């Protein structure tokens, strides 16, 4: 029991630190955003040779801001899809900014193709486990559940149902365990399967 309490405390501490990191990155993005307009002004007022380098710096700065935003989404939403998007933008930045040889372009293109294959085939294949029985993979998006079953689940900003249930458990001070029940105003969620503190399968029942 003490071990479970310690794990729950560590989980809450990590969640709190993730919020602090996300807020810090958001502030950094906000303060960095005006620099984009400075780059535009410099590009307009510079010679063609210099403007090319400035435009490259502009793209580098823009993509870093996008990567920062995707990083925040990955921290707060606990979605495999957000991880795929983040890695894709990192590779795209590498391709656009620092690819000097055809080998760099080939490796980057193959990496992006693999990411899209994982996203469009493997992740979708494993998304729903047995929807007729109300059993869902934790990676299933809240939006898709609401659309398919005409539910009105409040996602609280989380994309996946696993992220939402994890959030509700933390708010209630409950532990991640097989059979654990948690509810919101209209729905009851039960953890059907977890592994090493990671939610894998969830059942959803309207109240």
ChimeraX attribute file (.defattr): number of C-alpha atoms within 10 A of each C-alpha:
attribute: neighborCount
match mode: 1-to-1
recipient: residues
	/A:1	6
	/A:2	7
	/A:3	8
	/A:4	13
	/A:5	13
	/A:6	11
	/A:7	15
	/A:8	19
	/A:9	15
	/A:10	12
	/A:11	15
	/A:12	16
	/A:13	12
	/A:14	12
	/A:15	16
	/A:16	12
	/A:17	12
	/A:18	15
	/A:19	15
	/A:20	12
	/A:21	14
	/A:22	20
	/A:23	13
	/A:24	13
	/A:25	17
	/A:26	16
	/A:27	12
	/A:28	13
	/A:29	16
	/A:30	12
	/A:31	10
	/A:32	13
	/A:33	14
	/A:34	10
	/A:35	14
	/A:36	14
	/A:37	11
	/A:38	11
	/A:39	19
	/A:40	15
	/A:41	11
	/A:42	14
	/A:43	18
	/A:44	11
	/A:45	11
	/A:46	13
	/A:47	10
	/A:48	11
	/A:49	8
	/A:50	12
	/A:51	18
	/A:52	13
	/A:53	12
	/A:54	18
	/A:55	15
	/A:56	15
	/A:57	15
	/A:58	20
	/A:59	17
	/A:60	16
	/A:61	18
	/A:62	17
	/A:63	19
	/A:64	16
	/A:65	19
	/A:66	16
	/A:67	19
	/A:68	19
	/A:69	16
	/A:70	18
	/A:71	18
	/A:72	21
	/A:73	21
	/A:74	21
	/A:75	16
	/A:76	18
	/A:77	22
	/A:78	20
	/A:79	21
	/A:80	17
	/A:81	19
	/A:82	19
	/A:83	16
	/A:84	17
	/A:85	19
	/A:86	21
	/A:87	17
	/A:88	19
	/A:89	18
	/A:90	15
	/A:91	18
	/A:92	19
	/A:93	21
	/A:94	17
	/A:95	18
	/A:96	14
	/A:97	14
	/A:98	13
	/A:99	15
	/A:100	11
	/A:101	9
	/A:102	9
	/A:103	10
	/A:104	13
	/A:105	18
	/A:106	13
	/A:107	13
	/A:108	20
	/A:109	15
	/A:110	11
	/A:111	16
	/A:112	18
	/A:113	13
	/A:114	12
	/A:115	15
	/A:116	16
	/A:117	12
	/A:118	15
	/A:119	16
	/A:120	11
	/A:121	11
	/A:122	11
	/A:123	16
	/A:124	12
	/A:125	11
	/A:126	13
	/A:127	16
	/A:128	19
	/A:129	16
	/A:130	12
	/A:131	15
	/A:132	9
	/A:133	10
	/A:134	15
	/A:135	19
	/A:136	25
	/A:137	22
	/A:138	30
	/A:139	24
	/A:140	25
	/A:141	22
	/A:142	22
	/A:143	18
	/A:144	14
	/A:145	20
	/A:146	14
	/A:147	10
	/A:148	9
	/A:149	11
	/A:150	10
	/A:151	15
	/A:152	14
	/A:153	17
	/A:154	15
	/A:155	18
	/A:156	11
	/A:157	12
	/A:158	22
	/A:159	24
	/A:160	24
	/A:161	30
	/A:162	26
	/A:163	24
	/A:164	23
	/A:165	25
	/A:166	21
	/A:167	19
	/A:168	17
	/A:169	18
	/A:170	17
	/A:171	10
	/A:172	10
	/A:173	13
	/A:174	15
	/A:175	18
	/A:176	23
	/A:177	18
	/A:178	17
	/A:179	14
	/A:180	15
	/A:181	18
	/A:182	17
	/A:183	17
	/A:184	13
	/A:185	9
	/A:186	12
	/A:187	15
	/A:188	15
	/A:189	22
	/A:190	19
	/A:191	24
	/A:192	18
	/A:193	19
	/A:194	16
	/A:195	11
	/A:196	7
	/A:197	15
	/A:198	13
	/A:199	22
	/A:200	16
	/A:201	23
	/A:202	26
	/A:203	21
	/A:204	19
	/A:205	13
	/A:206	13
	/A:207	9
